[in-house]
């Protein structure tokens, strides 16, 4: 039977620290480790930027607060990105430099 410390170590090995909590992030073949939160943010923001660049009419409809159910969630997502990404980038730099 595993001790509490062994269970905690096992859980920490399967999760990633992000914003003071631990999260399960996907491991997709052929990846050997979980998706880094910075890469998850990059993927979401990249997808939004492609929508903005190549589908401006659709983007305009999506961010219309009076007519789109997605406008507020998109705005909240972008606000979170502004707040979280600088810290996440600094953490990633520290992580690879140690």
Secondary structure per residue as TSV (DSSP state, phi and psi in degrees):
chain	resnum	aa	ss	phi	psi
A	1	X	-	360.0	133.3
A	2	X	-	-76.7	145.9
A	3	X	-	-79.2	169.6
A	4	X	H	-60.2	-40.2
A	5	X	H	-66.7	-37.7
A	6	X	H	-67.3	-39.6
A	7	X	H	-64.6	-42.3
A	8	X	H	-63.9	-41.1
A	9	X	H	-63.4	-40.3
A	10	X	H	-64.4	-43.6
A	11	X	H	-63.3	-43.3
A	12	X	H	-63.1	-33.6
A	13	X	H	-68.7	-26.3
A	14	X	H	-94.6	-7.1
A	15	X	S	-123.8	169.5
A	16	X	E	-125.7	139.5
A	17	X	E	-75.6	133.1
A	18	X	E	-154.4	121.1
A	19	X	T	56.7	36.8
A	20	X	T	85.6	-2.5
A	21	X	E	-122.0	175.0
A	22	X	E	-112.7	137.6
A	23	X	E	-130.7	146.1
A	24	X	-	-85.9	124.5
A	25	X	-	-119.5	151.5
A	26	X	-	-67.6	148.6
A	27	X	-	-119.9	108.8
A	28	X	-	-106.2	137.5
A	29	X	T	-59.4	137.7
A	30	X	T	-96.4	22.6
A	31	X	-	-64.0	144.9
A	32	X	S	-100.6	-20.1
A	33	X	S	-127.3	166.8
A	34	X	-	-66.9	158.6
A	35	X	-	-64.0	128.7
A	36	X	-	-72.6	140.6
A	37	X	H	-54.9	-33.7
A	38	X	H	-64.2	-37.7
A	39	X	H	-70.5	-34.7
A	40	X	H	-64.1	-45.0
A	41	X	H	-61.3	-43.2
A	42	X	H	-58.9	-45.3
A	43	X	H	-61.3	-44.5
A	44	X	H	-65.6	-47.1
A	45	X	H	-68.4	-34.7
A	46	X	H	-63.7	-44.8
A	47	X	H	-61.0	-43.5
A	48	X	H	-64.5	-38.1
A	49	X	H	-67.2	-35.2
A	50	X	H	-68.4	-38.9
A	51	X	H	-61.9	-46.4
A	52	X	H	-61.3	-43.5
A	53	X	H	-74.9	-45.2
A	54	X	H	-100.0	-13.8
A	55	X	-	-132.1	59.8
A	56	X	H	-61.6	-33.1
A	57	X	H	-66.7	-43.1
A	58	X	H	-64.7	-42.2
A	59	X	H	-58.8	-44.5
A	60	X	H	-59.5	-40.2
A	61	X	H	-66.9	-39.5
A	62	X	H	-67.4	-33.4
A	63	X	T	-97.2	8.8
A	64	X	-	-77.5	106.1
A	65	X	T	-62.9	-25.6
A	66	X	T	-83.8	-17.1
A	67	X	T	-129.3	-0.8
A	68	X	-	-127.9	132.3
A	69	X	T	-73.3	-11.2
A	70	X	T	-93.9	-12.2
A	71	X	H	-60.7	-49.6
A	72	X	H	-66.6	-45.8
A	73	X	H	-60.7	-37.5
A	74	X	H	-64.1	-44.1
A	75	X	H	-61.1	-43.4
A	76	X	H	-64.9	-40.1
A	77	X	H	-61.5	-44.9
A	78	X	H	-68.0	-35.4
A	79	X	H	-64.8	-41.6
A	80	X	H	-63.3	-40.2
A	81	X	H	-60.1	-43.4
A	82	X	H	-61.4	-37.8
A	83	X	H	-80.0	-38.8
A	84	X	H	-88.6	-35.5
A	85	X	H	-63.1	-41.5
A	86	X	H	-58.1	-41.8
A	87	X	H	-68.5	-42.2
A	88	X	H	-64.0	-40.1
A	89	X	H	-64.9	-44.3
A	90	X	H	-62.4	-41.0
A	91	X	H	-62.8	-41.3
A	92	X	H	-65.5	-40.1
A	93	X	H	-63.4	-43.6
A	94	X	H	-63.6	-41.2
A	95	X	H	-60.6	-41.4
A	96	X	H	-85.8	-16.3
A	97	X	H	-92.7	-6.4
A	98	X	-	-97.3	360.0
